[in-house]
Amino acid sequence: MAGESQHDGSGSGSEPEPADGAPHPDEVHSAFTPPFGVPLPPPPEEEHTTSEFAVPEGLLASPPAEPSSSFTPPEGIPRLGARPLPPWQDRMRTMVRMPLAERPAPELSSRGEEEGTVGPSVPRVLDLTLRIGELLLAGGEGAEDVEAAMFAVAHAFGLDRCEPTVTFTLLSITHQPSLVDDPVTLSRTVRRRGTDYTRLAAVFRLVTDVTTGELTLEESYRRLADMRRNRHPFSKGALSMASGLLAGAASMLVGGGWLVFVLAAIGAILGDWLAWLCSGRGLPEFYQFVAAAMPPAAMGVSVVLIETNVTAEIQAGAVITGGLFALIPGRALVAAVHDGLTGFYITASARLLEVIYLIVGIVCGVLIVLYIGGELGAELDPEALQHQERPEIQLFAAMLLALAFCVLLQQERHTVVLATFNGGVAWLIYGAMRDVGELNPVAATFAAAGLVGLFGQLMSRYQFASSLPYITAAIGPLLPGSATYFGLLNLAQGNMDPGIENISQAIALALAIAIGVNLGGELARLFIKTPGVETPLPGRRAAKRTRGF
């Protein structure tokens, strides 16, 4: 046939050309002509690709591993060496301050209540958000962190158009699915407040697990119910003993000895029991503080009535001062100033009003006892309590005071050591600046409180927890107990000018503590980043107003 080639292997080295002048079919697949007597290789299959290289005979090639699935898993392919996300506080503070149009939309949540649902129910998510915010606000957390936690929970369940609102006693959150849909708004009132930093830490862990996608809605509700049912880690008896240790350690800070330590501890324990009795009878917190301030003052007046020498007067002042340390609302003052500095003025005003009422209750209780003591002939000298430099004893007393504060705040045991150490460092800085550097007490207090806030924020960032357990107890040694006592004593004796001066100094010291703690925390967020963590969003936005109009 004209278009076919003949190859019989008879030694002929020439092959006929095709009649139409087209190249031989074998020449399409081979770039050379085989030698004389060697048959041509079979032509390759046209429908399969061939490799340019071949495995030699005798060498076994391992078969390629078959993929486990021909589809990408719903959760995506994990990225090797992925770094952890920043703390949810940093991410959510940024997003809450963003305009609604600029916020990154959350991924569609698949954590539904039942099979077949696209996402969880919006009212149930908002209810869970409010309950978490209630526990945080009742535990003493700042309004900014409460708002960030509420937004984090809602955002984790796929609700991007949410606006949380935090005030001192009212929480609300609004979700609007789109511009044409009706908004859904829920609110919740905070009626009871209690100090339990163990529960506060558990809430922070819950928010962390929710934001990382480890919990469904029902599992989050279950965790929240377990937190509410759990008992406080320390009993009432342990709290009363801690109040006594705190008062005794505070009396040693201002120059008292071991006898003063015991007397101050007894007075504080009696005041704590009396406050528990008033609380059980349903009296407001104001009257509880009035009752709690009376036994320490009565203990000091009793010392003066028994002994009339100068030493007894000095020890009496130390006894009363130690008893006042446990009552000064330092935690509420720090939270109030923090809320004011971060722009939550309504909440800050309410917290400051609460602090004023509590301080007025302390003043009333102490003044009542001092007036009765004056009528009985007990004369306390406002200048009798002199400052004494005892670095070793005072450092030990400061750390003991911070330890007692940790128990009163119901902290987790693994945070007690760090908080106690932080309190010792705060007193060491304060004593060095005031005694060695001879600086103003307000400036020394501000610097020491700034370091407390800085260390507390660093500890919280490394453990992704709240900073309050590391800060509140540590500022205990810096509280203005002696200035408060001097002011009250002068007012009770009719010395208005010295009394107002001492009260003003106590207020200045308290504000220095609050502003220093807040500034230290802001410096930690501003300049220090967690190692191994990349922040995907820009820093927290603040108001652009730089003038008073």
VEXDREN-2710 file (C-alpha; in Angstrom, 1 decimal):
% VEXDREN-2710
k/r/px/py/pz
1/MET/0.0/0.0/0.0
2/ALA/1.4/3.4/-0.9
3/GLY/1.0/5.1/2.5
4/GLU/2.6/2.3/4.6
5/SER/6.2/1.4/5.3
6/GLN/7.7/-2.0/5.1
7/HIS/10.3/-3.2/7.5
8/ASP/11.3/-6.9/7.2
9/GLY/14.7/-6.8/8.9
10/SER/16.4/-8.3/5.8
11/GLY/19.3/-5.9/6.0
12/SER/18.0/-3.2/3.8
13/GLY/18.9/0.1/5.3
14/SER/16.5/2.2/3.2
15/GLU/12.8/2.6/3.7
16/PRO/10.4/3.9/1.1
17/GLU/9.0/7.4/1.5
18/PRO/5.3/8.1/1.8
19/ALA/3.7/8.8/-1.5
20/ASP/2.4/12.3/-0.4
21/GLY/5.8/13.5/0.8
22/ALA/4.8/13.6/4.5
23/PRO/7.4/12.5/7.1
24/HIS/7.5/9.0/8.3
25/PRO/5.3/8.4/11.4
26/ASP/8.3/7.1/13.4
27/GLU/10.2/10.3/12.7
28/VAL/7.7/12.3/14.6
29/HIS/8.5/10.4/17.8
30/SER/12.2/9.7/17.3
31/ALA/15.1/12.1/16.6
32/PHE/17.5/9.4/15.4
33/THR/17.5/6.4/13.0
34/PRO/18.3/3.1/14.7
35/PRO/21.5/1.2/13.6
36/PHE/21.4/-1.5/11.0
37/GLY/19.7/-4.6/12.3
38/VAL/18.1/-3.0/15.4
39/PRO/14.3/-3.0/15.4
40/LEU/12.4/0.2/16.0
41/PRO/10.9/0.7/19.5
42/PRO/7.2/0.6/19.7
43/PRO/5.5/3.9/19.3
44/PRO/4.4/5.6/22.6
45/GLU/0.8/5.8/23.5
46/GLU/-0.6/9.1/22.3
47/GLU/-3.1/9.6/25.2
48/HIS/-0.5/9.5/28.1
49/THR/2.3/11.8/28.9
50/THR/5.7/10.3/29.1
51/SER/8.7/11.3/31.2
52/GLU/11.9/12.5/29.8
53/PHE/13.8/10.2/32.1
54/ALA/13.3/6.5/32.9
55/VAL/14.0/4.4/36.0
56/PRO/16.9/1.9/35.3
57/GLU/16.0/-1.8/35.3
58/GLY/16.3/-3.3/38.8
59/LEU/15.7/-0.1/40.6
60/LEU/12.2/0.1/42.3
61/ALA/10.6/3.4/42.4
62/SER/8.3/4.1/45.4
63/PRO/4.8/4.7/44.4
64/PRO/3.5/8.2/45.0
65/ALA/1.4/8.6/48.1
66/GLU/-2.3/8.9/47.3
67/PRO/-4.0/12.0/48.8
68/SER/-6.3/11.4/51.7
69/SER/-9.0/13.5/50.2
70/SER/-9.5/15.2/46.9
71/PHE/-11.1/18.2/48.6
72/THR/-9.7/20.9/50.9
73/PRO/-11.0/20.4/54.4
74/PRO/-13.6/23.0/55.6
75/GLU/-11.3/24.4/58.3
76/GLY/-8.5/24.9/55.7
77/ILE/-5.0/23.6/55.5
78/PRO/-2.9/24.3/58.6
79/ARG/0.0/26.6/58.0
80/LEU/3.3/25.2/59.3
81/GLY/5.0/27.4/61.9
82/ALA/1.9/29.6/62.4
83/ARG/2.3/32.1/65.2
84/PRO/-0.4/32.5/67.8
85/LEU/-2.8/35.4/67.6
86/PRO/-2.3/38.4/69.9
87/PRO/-4.4/38.5/73.1
88/TRP/-8.1/39.0/72.4
89/GLN/-8.0/42.2/74.4
90/ASP/-5.6/43.9/72.0
91/ARG/-7.4/42.7/68.9
92/MET/-10.9/43.6/70.1
93/ARG/-9.9/47.0/71.5
94/THR/-8.7/47.8/68.0
95/MET/-11.9/46.6/66.3
96/VAL/-14.3/48.2/68.7
97/ARG/-12.7/51.6/68.1
98/MET/-12.9/51.1/64.3
99/PRO/-15.8/52.5/62.3
100/LEU/-18.3/49.8/61.4
101/ALA/-17.5/50.0/57.6
102/GLU/-13.8/49.3/58.3
103/ARG/-14.1/46.4/60.6
104/PRO/-13.0/43.0/59.1
105/ALA/-16.0/40.8/58.8
106/PRO/-15.8/37.5/60.9
107/GLU/-15.8/34.1/59.2
108/LEU/-19.2/32.5/58.9
109/SER/-19.7/30.6/62.1
110/SER/-20.6/26.9/61.8
111/ARG/-21.1/26.3/65.5
112/GLY/-24.8/26.0/65.3
113/GLU/-27.2/24.8/68.0
114/GLU/-28.6/22.0/65.8
115/GLU/-27.6/20.3/62.6
116/GLY/-28.6/22.1/59.5
117/THR/-28.3/25.6/61.0
118/VAL/-25.9/28.1/59.5
119/GLY/-25.0/29.6/62.8
120/PRO/-26.1/30.0/66.4
121/SER/-29.2/31.9/67.4
122/VAL/-28.6/35.7/67.6
123/PRO/-30.6/36.2/70.8
124/ARG/-28.7/33.4/72.6
125/VAL/-25.4/34.7/71.5
126/LEU/-26.2/38.2/72.7
127/ASP/-27.5/36.7/76.0
128/LEU/-24.2/34.8/76.5
129/THR/-22.3/38.0/75.7
130/LEU/-24.2/40.0/78.4
131/ARG/-23.7/37.3/81.0
132/ILE/-20.0/37.2/80.4
133/GLY/-19.8/41.0/80.6
134/GLU/-21.8/41.0/83.8
135/LEU/-19.3/38.7/85.5
136/LEU/-16.4/40.9/84.4
137/LEU/-18.0/44.2/85.4
138/ALA/-19.1/42.8/88.8
139/GLY/-15.6/41.5/89.4
140/GLY/-14.1/44.9/89.1
141/GLU/-12.8/44.8/85.5
142/GLY/-12.5/48.1/83.6
143/ALA/-15.2/49.2/81.2
144/GLU/-12.9/49.0/78.2
145/ASP/-12.0/45.4/78.8
146/VAL/-15.6/44.5/79.5
147/GLU/-16.6/46.0/76.2
148/ALA/-13.8/44.3/74.4
149/ALA/-14.8/40.9/75.8
150/MET/-18.4/41.4/74.8
151/PHE/-17.5/42.3/71.3
152/ALA/-15.0/39.3/71.1
153/VAL/-17.7/36.8/72.0
154/ALA/-20.2/38.2/69.6
155/HIS/-17.6/38.4/66.8
156/ALA/-16.5/34.9/67.4
157/PHE/-20.0/33.6/66.7
158/GLY/-20.2/35.5/63.5
159/LEU/-22.1/38.7/64.6
160/ASP/-20.1/41.5/63.1
161/ARG/-22.5/44.4/63.3
162/CYS/-22.5/44.6/67.1
163/GLU/-22.2/47.6/69.4
164/PRO/-21.7/46.8/73.1
165/THR/-22.4/49.5/75.7
166/VAL/-21.0/49.4/79.3
167/THR/-22.0/51.6/82.2
168/PHE/-21.6/51.1/85.9
169/THR/-24.8/49.1/86.4
170/LEU/-26.2/48.5/82.9
171/LEU/-24.9/46.4/80.0
172/SER/-26.5/46.4/76.6
173/ILE/-25.6/45.1/73.1
174/THR/-27.2/45.8/69.8
175/HIS/-26.9/43.7/66.6
176/GLN/-28.1/44.8/63.2
177/PRO/-27.8/42.1/60.5
178/SER/-27.9/44.6/57.7
179/LEU/-29.0/48.2/56.9
180/VAL/-32.5/47.1/56.0
181/ASP/-33.1/44.6/58.9
182/ASP/-34.4/45.5/62.3
183/PRO/-31.8/45.7/65.1
184/VAL/-31.8/43.3/68.1
185/THR/-31.0/44.8/71.4
186/LEU/-30.6/43.1/74.8
187/SER/-29.6/44.6/78.1
188/ARG/-28.7/43.3/81.6
189/THR/-28.4/45.0/85.0
190/VAL/-25.5/44.4/87.3
191/ARG/-27.1/44.2/90.8
192/ARG/-24.5/42.4/92.9
193/ARG/-20.8/43.0/93.0
194/GLY/-18.2/40.7/94.5
195/THR/-14.5/40.4/94.5
196/ASP/-13.4/37.0/93.2
197/TYR/-10.4/37.1/90.9
198/THR/-10.5/33.3/90.5
199/ARG/-13.8/33.6/88.8
200/LEU/-12.5/36.6/86.9
201/ALA/-9.6/34.5/85.6
202/ALA/-12.0/31.7/84.6
203/VAL/-14.1/34.2/82.6
204/PHE/-11.0/35.4/80.8
205/ARG/-10.1/31.8/79.9
206/LEU/-13.7/31.3/78.6
207/VAL/-13.5/34.3/76.3
208/THR/-10.1/33.1/75.0
209/ASP/-11.5/29.6/74.2
210/VAL/-14.6/31.2/72.5
211/THR/-12.5/33.5/70.4
212/THR/-10.2/30.7/69.3
213/GLY/-13.1/28.5/68.2
214/GLU/-12.7/25.8/70.8
215/LEU/-16.2/26.0/72.3
216/THR/-19.7/25.9/70.9
217/LEU/-22.5/28.0/72.2
218/GLU/-23.9/25.3/74.4
219/GLU/-20.4/24.4/75.8
220/SER/-19.9/28.1/76.6
221/TYR/-23.2/28.2/78.5
222/ARG/-22.2/25.1/80.4
223/ARG/-18.8/26.6/81.3
224/LEU/-20.5/29.8/82.5
225/ALA/-22.9/27.9/84.7
226/ASP/-20.0/25.9/86.3
227/MET/-18.3/29.2/87.1
228/ARG/-21.4/30.5/88.9
229/ARG/-21.9/27.4/90.9
230/ASN/-18.2/27.1/92.0
231/ARG/-17.6/28.3/95.6
232/HIS/-15.0/31.0/96.5
233/PRO/-11.6/29.5/97.1
234/PHE/-11.3/31.0/100.6
235/SER/-13.9/30.9/103.4
236/LYS/-15.1/33.8/105.5
237/GLY/-12.8/32.7/108.3
238/ALA/-9.8/32.8/106.0
239/LEU/-10.9/36.3/104.8
240/SER/-11.1/37.6/108.3
241/MET/-7.7/36.2/109.2
242/ALA/-6.3/37.9/106.0
243/SER/-7.9/41.2/107.1
244/GLY/-6.1/40.9/110.4
245/LEU/-2.7/40.1/108.7
246/LEU/-3.2/43.0/106.4
247/ALA/-3.9/45.5/109.2
248/GLY/-1.0/44.2/111.3
249/ALA/1.4/44.4/108.3
250/ALA/0.2/48.0/107.6
251/SER/0.8/49.0/111.2
252/MET/4.4/47.8/110.9
253/LEU/4.9/49.9/107.7
254/VAL/4.2/53.1/109.7
255/GLY/6.4/52.2/112.7
256/GLY/4.5/49.8/114.8
257/GLY/6.0/46.8/116.6
258/TRP/4.8/43.2/117.2
259/LEU/2.4/44.3/120.0
260/VAL/0.9/46.9/117.6
261/PHE/0.7/44.1/115.0
262/VAL/-1.5/42.0/117.2
263/LEU/-3.7/44.9/118.3
264/ALA/-4.3/46.1/114.8
265/ALA/-5.0/42.5/113.6
266/ILE/-7.6/42.1/116.4
267/GLY/-9.3/45.4/115.5
268/ALA/-9.4/44.5/111.8
269/ILE/-10.9/41.0/112.5
270/LEU/-13.6/42.5/114.8
271/GLY/-14.4/45.1/112.1
272/ASP/-14.6/42.4/109.4
273/TRP/-17.0/40.3/111.5
274/LEU/-19.2/43.4/112.2
275/ALA/-19.3/44.2/108.5
276/TRP/-20.4/40.5/107.8
277/LEU/-23.1/40.9/110.3
278/CYS/-24.4/44.1/108.7
279/SER/-24.2/42.5/105.3
280/GLY/-26.3/39.5/106.5
281/ARG/-28.9/41.9/107.8
282/GLY/-29.2/43.6/104.4
283/LEU/-27.7/47.0/105.3
284/PRO/-26.2/49.0/102.4
285/GLU/-22.5/49.0/101.8
286/PHE/-22.1/52.5/103.3
287/TYR/-23.2/51.3/106.8
288/GLN/-21.0/48.3/106.4
289/PHE/-17.9/50.5/106.1
290/VAL/-19.1/52.6/109.0
291/ALA/-19.3/49.5/111.1
292/ALA/-16.0/48.1/109.9
293/ALA/-14.1/51.3/110.7
294/MET/-15.2/51.5/114.3
295/PRO/-13.4/48.5/115.9
296/PRO/-9.8/49.5/114.7
297/ALA/-10.4/53.1/115.9
298/ALA/-11.8/51.8/119.2
299/MET/-8.8/49.6/119.7
300/GLY/-6.5/52.6/119.3
301/VAL/-8.6/54.7/121.7
302/SER/-8.5/51.9/124.2
303/VAL/-4.7/51.8/124.1
304/VAL/-4.6/55.6/124.8
305/LEU/-7.0/55.2/127.7
306/ILE/-4.9/52.4/129.3
307/GLU/-1.5/54.0/128.8
308/THR/-0.9/57.8/128.7
309/ASN/2.8/58.0/127.7
310/VAL/4.1/59.0/124.3
311/THR/4.9/55.5/123.3
312/ALA/1.3/54.5/123.7
313/GLU/0.2/57.4/121.6
314/ILE/2.5/56.4/118.8
315/GLN/1.3/52.8/119.0
316/ALA/-2.3/53.9/119.0
317/GLY/-1.9/55.9/115.8
318/ALA/-0.2/52.9/114.2
319/VAL/-3.1/50.6/115.3
320/ILE/-5.7/52.9/113.8
321/THR/-3.7/53.4/110.6
322/GLY/-3.3/49.7/110.1
323/GLY/-7.0/49.1/110.5
324/LEU/-7.8/51.7/107.8
325/PHE/-5.6/50.1/105.2
326/ALA/-8.0/47.2/104.6
327/LEU/-10.9/49.6/104.1
328/ILE/-9.5/52.1/101.7
329/PRO/-11.2/51.3/98.3
330/GLY/-8.0/51.3/96.2
331/ARG/-9.4/48.8/93.6
332/ALA/-12.4/50.9/92.9
333/LEU/-10.4/54.1/92.7
334/VAL/-8.0/52.5/90.2
335/ALA/-10.9/51.3/88.1
336/ALA/-12.6/54.7/88.2
337/VAL/-9.5/56.5/87.0
338/HIS/-8.8/53.9/84.3
339/ASP/-12.3/54.3/82.9
340/GLY/-12.0/58.1/82.9
341/LEU/-8.7/58.0/81.1
342/THR/-10.0/55.6/78.4
343/GLY/-13.1/57.7/77.7
344/PHE/-15.8/55.9/79.7
345/TYR/-16.8/59.1/81.6
346/ILE/-20.2/57.9/82.8
347/THR/-18.8/54.7/84.3
348/ALA/-15.8/56.6/85.7
349/SER/-18.1/59.2/87.4
350/ALA/-20.2/56.4/89.0
351/ARG/-17.2/54.6/90.2
352/LEU/-15.7/57.8/91.7
353/LEU/-19.1/58.5/93.4
354/GLU/-18.9/55.0/94.9
355/VAL/-15.4/55.6/96.2
356/ILE/-16.5/58.9/97.8
357/TYR/-19.4/57.2/99.6
358/LEU/-17.2/54.5/100.9
359/ILE/-14.6/56.9/102.1
360/VAL/-17.3/59.0/103.8
361/GLY/-18.4/55.8/105.5
362/ILE/-14.9/55.2/106.9
363/VAL/-14.7/58.9/108.0
364/CYS/-18.0/58.6/109.9
365/GLY/-17.0/55.4/111.7
366/VAL/-13.6/56.7/112.7
367/LEU/-14.9/60.2/113.7
368/ILE/-17.6/58.7/115.9
369/VAL/-15.1/56.6/117.9
370/LEU/-12.6/59.5/118.1
371/TYR/-15.3/61.8/119.4
372/ILE/-16.4/59.3/122.0
373/GLY/-12.7/58.7/123.0
374/GLY/-12.2/62.4/123.3
375/GLU/-15.2/62.7/125.7
376/LEU/-13.7/59.9/127.8
377/GLY/-10.3/61.7/128.0
378/ALA/-8.3/60.0/125.3
379/GLU/-6.1/62.6/123.6
380/LEU/-4.4/61.4/120.5
381/ASP/-1.6/63.6/119.1
382/PRO/-1.7/64.0/115.3
383/GLU/2.1/64.6/115.3
384/ALA/2.9/61.5/117.5
385/LEU/3.1/59.1/114.6
386/GLN/6.6/59.6/113.2
387/HIS/8.2/58.1/110.1
388/GLN/10.8/55.5/110.9
389/GLU/13.3/54.0/108.4
390/ARG/13.4/50.2/108.9
391/PRO/14.0/48.9/105.4
392/GLU/14.1/45.1/106.1
393/ILE/11.1/45.1/108.4
394/GLN/9.1/47.4/106.1
395/LEU/9.9/45.3/103.0
396/PHE/8.8/42.2/104.8
397/ALA/5.6/43.9/106.0
398/ALA/4.9/45.2/102.5
399/MET/5.1/41.7/101.0
400/LEU/3.0/40.3/103.8
401/LEU/0.4/43.0/103.2
402/ALA/0.3/42.1/99.4
403/LEU/-0.1/38.5/100.3
404/ALA/-3.0/39.2/102.6
405/PHE/-4.6/41.3/99.8
406/CYS/-4.3/38.3/97.5
407/VAL/-6.4/36.2/99.9
408/LEU/-9.0/39.0/100.3
409/LEU/-9.3/39.2/96.5
410/GLN/-9.8/35.5/96.2
411/GLN/-7.0/35.1/93.7
412/GLU/-5.7/31.9/92.1
413/ARG/-2.8/30.4/94.0
414/HIS/-0.4/30.5/91.1
415/THR/-0.8/34.3/90.9
416/VAL/-0.1/34.9/94.6
417/VAL/3.7/34.7/94.4
418/LEU/4.0/37.1/91.5
419/ALA/1.6/39.6/93.0
420/THR/3.4/39.4/96.3
421/PHE/6.7/40.0/94.6
422/ASN/5.3/42.9/92.6
423/GLY/4.1/44.5/95.9
424/GLY/7.6/44.1/97.4
425/VAL/9.2/45.7/94.3
426/ALA/6.7/48.6/94.5
427/TRP/7.5/49.3/98.1
428/LEU/11.3/49.0/97.4
429/ILE/11.0/51.6/94.6
430/TYR/8.9/53.9/96.8
431/GLY/11.2/53.7/99.8
432/ALA/14.3/54.2/97.7
433/MET/12.9/57.3/96.1
434/ARG/11.4/58.8/99.2
435/ASP/14.1/58.0/101.8
436/VAL/17.3/57.8/99.8
437/GLY/16.4/60.2/97.0
438/GLU/14.4/62.4/99.3
439/LEU/11.7/63.0/96.6
440/ASN/8.1/64.0/97.2
441/PRO/5.9/61.1/98.4
442/VAL/3.5/61.8/95.6
443/ALA/6.2/61.5/92.9
444/ALA/7.6/58.3/94.6
445/THR/4.1/56.8/94.7
446/PHE/3.5/57.6/91.1
447/ALA/6.8/55.9/90.0
448/ALA/6.2/52.8/92.1
449/ALA/2.6/52.5/90.9
450/GLY/3.7/52.9/87.3
451/LEU/6.1/49.9/87.7
452/VAL/3.3/47.9/89.2
453/GLY/1.1/48.6/86.2
454/LEU/3.9/47.8/83.8
455/PHE/4.8/44.5/85.5
456/GLY/1.1/43.6/85.9
457/GLN/0.4/44.2/82.2
458/LEU/3.4/42.2/81.1
459/MET/2.4/39.2/83.3
460/SER/-1.1/39.3/82.0
461/ARG/0.0/39.5/78.3
462/TYR/2.3/36.5/78.7
463/GLN/-0.5/34.5/80.4
464/PHE/-3.4/35.9/78.3
465/ALA/-5.2/36.8/81.5
466/SER/-6.5/39.8/83.4
467/SER/-3.9/42.2/84.9
468/LEU/-6.0/42.9/88.0
469/PRO/-4.7/39.9/90.1
470/TYR/-1.1/41.2/89.6
471/ILE/-1.9/44.9/90.2
472/THR/-4.6/45.3/92.8
473/ALA/-2.8/43.5/95.6
474/ALA/0.6/45.0/94.7
475/ILE/-0.6/48.6/95.2
476/GLY/-1.7/47.7/98.8
477/PRO/1.5/49.0/100.4
478/LEU/1.2/52.3/98.6
479/LEU/-2.3/53.2/99.9
480/PRO/-2.4/56.5/101.8
481/GLY/-3.4/55.0/105.2
482/SER/-1.4/57.4/107.4
483/ALA/-2.4/60.5/105.6
484/THR/-6.0/59.5/105.9
485/TYR/-5.6/58.9/109.6
486/PHE/-3.9/62.3/110.2
487/GLY/-6.7/64.1/108.3
488/LEU/-9.5/62.4/110.2
489/LEU/-7.8/63.0/113.6
490/ASN/-7.3/66.7/112.9
491/LEU/-10.8/67.1/111.7
492/ALA/-12.1/65.3/114.8
493/GLN/-10.1/67.7/117.0
494/GLY/-11.2/70.8/115.2
495/ASN/-8.0/71.5/113.4
496/MET/-9.5/72.2/110.0
497/ASP/-6.4/73.4/108.1
498/PRO/-4.1/70.5/108.9
499/GLY/-7.0/68.1/108.5
500/ILE/-7.9/69.4/105.0
501/GLU/-4.2/69.4/104.1
502/ASN/-3.7/65.7/105.1
503/ILE/-6.9/64.7/103.3
504/SER/-5.8/66.5/100.2
505/GLN/-2.5/64.7/100.4
506/ALA/-4.3/61.4/100.7
507/ILE/-6.4/62.2/97.6
508/ALA/-3.2/63.2/95.7
509/LEU/-1.5/59.9/96.7
510/ALA/-4.6/57.9/95.6
511/LEU/-4.7/59.6/92.3
512/ALA/-1.0/59.1/91.8
513/ILE/-1.5/55.4/92.3
514/ALA/-4.4/55.2/89.9
515/ILE/-2.8/57.2/87.1
516/GLY/0.6/55.5/87.6
517/VAL/-1.0/52.0/87.3
518/ASN/-2.9/53.1/84.1
519/LEU/0.2/54.7/82.6
520/GLY/2.3/51.7/83.2
521/GLY/-0.2/49.4/81.5
522/GLU/-0.5/51.7/78.5
523/LEU/3.3/51.8/78.1
524/ALA/3.4/48.0/78.1
525/ARG/0.8/48.0/75.3
526/LEU/2.5/50.8/73.4
527/PHE/6.1/49.7/73.3
528/ILE/6.3/46.1/74.3
529/LYS/5.1/43.2/72.0
530/THR/4.7/39.6/73.0
531/PRO/7.6/37.5/71.6
532/GLY/6.4/35.3/68.7
533/VAL/3.2/37.3/68.2
534/GLU/2.3/39.4/65.2
535/THR/-0.4/41.9/65.5
536/PRO/-2.6/41.8/62.4
537/LEU/-4.4/45.0/63.1
538/PRO/-3.2/48.5/63.8
539/GLY/-3.0/49.9/67.3
540/ARG/-6.0/50.9/69.4
541/ARG/-7.6/54.0/68.1
542/ALA/-8.3/56.9/70.4
543/ALA/-10.1/60.3/70.2
544/LYS/-8.3/62.8/67.9
545/ARG/-9.4/65.8/70.0
546/THR/-6.3/67.6/71.3
547/ARG/-7.9/70.8/72.5
548/GLY/-10.7/71.6/74.8
549/PHE/-13.3/72.4/72.1
END
